Amino acid sequence: MNGKAFGALIASAVAALITGVAFADQHEGDTKACYRKSCGESVKGHTGTCAGTKVADLKDEKSCSAAGGAWISEADAAKLKGM
């Protein structure tokens, strides 16, 4: 491999890394968690406040769904707060 081809290969690899990091930063807020669908005891075994609030004790989608919660992003949970 000559010097120009190697330089082009390195440049494209660096560009791919930079693009990947930028893409990851954009979707950082899309992390999902368990949120209440409505007020009161809407999540079985977890008393709390109204819709759109996070149920921190439930860490995975399966346990959240089984308890009656919604496995959604923080942005989607904000939409539930008016309900």
HELIX and SHEET records of a PDB file:
HELIX    1   1 GLY A    3  GLN A   26  1                                  24    
HELIX    2   2 GLU A   28  ASP A   30  5                                   3    
HELIX    3   3 GLU A   61  ALA A   67  1                                   7    
HELIX    4   4 GLU A   74  LEU A   80  1                                   7    
SHEET    1   A 2 LYS A  32  TYR A  35  0                                        
SHEET    2   A 2 ALA A  70  SER A  73 -1                                        
END                                                                             
